[in-house]
Amino acid sequence: MGIEYGEAVFTVASCIPPGLVLTYADIAEILEAGGPRPVGLAMSQAGCTVPWWRVVRAGGLPPQNLCAEAKVHYLAEGTALRGMPSAAGAGHYRVDLATARWEPDDGAETILDGIRTQLAQTNSATGIGPGRRRTPRMSVPRDGLQR
């Protein structure tokens, strides 16, 4: 039985231990499907049932417009940060990816392999292979002009 892409993204995000993070691109790479934008779109629909603050942008920045809320979680979980989050607001900070990026152990890899397999089954049933897009990409002529 397969699973949908969003559900696969939520499951991976739920596996990230407290105090650690993955980037949107990391999750796409783990799933061997999609890219940072589809992962971000899925995460934007997750609501509060998934630890959304553990999925950050490539530079270690928290999800857009959620810096203050994410900071509360990062401080509570002891997530390694760079810069200084201010007490009053979000401040200028980012997650220190060199320290806080999650490296799954063998047990987590087994779970992630299962998620990948289920997603591949869904993609196979729908005719969408890993990394293939549902809608064709717009082609731009070699002269760069949109037609």
N, C-alpha and C positions, 0 to 999 in steps of 0.2 A: 504494500500500500504506500503510495507516494504522499508527499506533502507539498503545499503551495510555497512559492518563494518567500512571501512575507512571514509565514509560519516558520520557515527554515531560518530566516534572519532573526526572528524573535528567540528561537531556541538557542542559536549561537550566542546571542547577547545575554541570555539568561545563564549561560555556562561561565561567563567571565566572573572570576572571583572578586570580592570586594577589594578595593584599593588598586585594581588593575583595569586596563582599558584595551580596546582594539579600535582601529580606525575603520571607517566605512569600507575602505579598500581592502583592509585585512579580512573583513567578513566576506566580501565578494570573492577574495582569493581562497578562503577556507571552503566556501560553497562551490568553487569552480564554476560560478555562473554570475552573470550580471556584472555590475561595477559599483563604484561608490555612490552614484546617483540613485540607482534602484534600491540600494541598501538604505540610503537616506530617506527615500520616499516611504519605504516600508516602516522604518523607525518612526517617521512622523505620524504614522497611523497606529502605532503601538499603544499609545496612552501610558498610563502609569503602571500597567501590569508587567512591564519589562524594565530592567535597570538601564534606561536610556542614557544616563550620564556616563556609563561605561563605554559608550561608543562615541568617538570624537572625530573631528576633522583631521586631515593629514598633518597639519602643523601642531596638533595637540590641543586645538581650541575646542571648547565644548560646543554642543549644538547651538546654532544661531538663536539669539534672543532668549537663551536659557542659562546664561552665565551665572546669574545670581542663584538660581535654584540648584544648578550643578555644583556650585561651590560648596553649598551646605553638605551635599553628599560626599564630595571629595575630602573635605575636612573631617567629616565623621568617619570615613573609611581609611583615612591616612594615605590617600593617593598622593604620589609625588608630584609637586607643582613647581613651575618656574614662574618667577615674577611674584608679586604680592597681591593676593586678593584682599581688598579692603574690607573692613568690618561693616561699613555702611552699604556697600553695593558690590557689584561684581568685581571691580578692580581690574587691573591688567595682569592677567595670568594665563597660563596654559598648562596642560598636563605635560610632565616630563616624560616623553615617550621612551627615552633611553632607559628609564628606570621602571616606568609603570606599564609598558606594553606586555600583555599576557602572552606567555609561551606555553601552550598546552602541554601537559605531561602525557604519559602513555594512556592513562585512564580517560582523560579528556579527548585524546585523539581517537579513541575507540568510539566515543559518543559522536564526535564530529564526523567520523567516517560513516556512521549510521545515518546522520542527517543528510550528508552528501548523496548517499545511496538512495534514500527516499526521494530527495529532490530530483535526482536523475531519473527515477522511475516515473515521476510526474511529468518531467520534460519529455521523456520517451513516449509516454501515452498521448501527450498533446502535440508531439512532433517538433518540440523546441529543444534543440541540443544545448549543451553547456556553452555559455557565452554568446549564444545566438539571441538576437533581439526579436521581439514579437512584431515590431513595426520596422519597415525598411528605413535605413538611414537616407536622408536627403543627399543626393549627389550634387556636387558643385563642379561645373566645368573647369577645365585646366586654366582657363583665363581668370578664374576667381569670381566671375559675375554670376549672380543668381538669375535664373531664367524662369 
